[in-house]
Amino acid sequence: MKHTPIIDGLVRAIELEKTVVAYYKEAHTKGRTGEIARIMQRLEDSHFIILGRLKSRKEELEHQQGEGLLGNMLQSIGQAIVDTVAGLPVGAIHAETDPTISMLVRSEQELRAHYEHLLPLADPDTLSLIEAGIRNVDASLQHLQELA
């Protein structure tokens, strides 16, 4: 199954967004109360929305490439295995630690750097999504700086 650099980049962006969503979920459900918990919940929600849009765009691009039913099925099975295996270390980390503001900032910065890497690879529709992701990261970073 052939993948273009933008699809591969979207796969990585999805992984990074999933991690950020998990960190925010952990941050607002453990040890955070009041306004800080509400801010963490809003940041989780905004990243979750971007995550859904990234997944949809990746599927659209794969469909445009003419991926067949069998290829899609095999990819789905492979992705399910990757998601399960990739989720194990994150789950272990979450069981041991609460995400700190500095951990959230580093995760956001890594996500932003990846989005910037994707900018020159993107078609116009994907470009607008990546730019929305960058704006979302910037807004999240601003909120985190206010909390620090």
C-alpha positions, 0 to 999 in steps of 0.5 A, a space after each residue: 500500500 503506497 502512502 504519500 508523505 502527507 498521509 504519513 505526516 497526518 498519521 504522525 499528527 494523529 498519534 501526537 494529537 492522541 497523546 496530547 488529548 490523553 494528557 489533557 484528559 489526565 490533567 483535568 481528571 486527576 488532581 486538578 479542580 475548579 478553573 484549572 480543570 475546566 481549562 484542561 477540559 476545554 483544551 482536551 476538547 479542542 484537540 479532540 476536534 482537530 484529531 477527528 478532522 485529521 482522521 477524516 482528512 487522512 481517510 479522504 486522501 487515502 480514498 483519493 489514492 484509490 485504496 481498495 476495500 482489502 487495503 483499507 481493511 488491512 490498514 485498519 487492522 494494522 492501525 488497531 494493533 499499532 494503537 493498542 501497542 502504542 497506547 500501552 506505554 502512555 497508559 503506564 506513564 499516566 498510571 504513574 504521573 500526572 501531566 505537568 504544565 511543562 510536560 503539556 508545553 513540550 507536547 504542544 511544542 512537538 505537535 506544532 513543530 510537526 505541523 510546521 513540517 507538514 506545511 510545504 507538503 500539504 494540498 490546499 484542503 490539508 493546508 487549512 487543516 494544518 493551519 487550524 492545528 497550529 492555531 489550536 496549539 498556539 492557543 493552548 500554549 497561551 493558556 498553559 503559559 497563563 497557568 504556569 
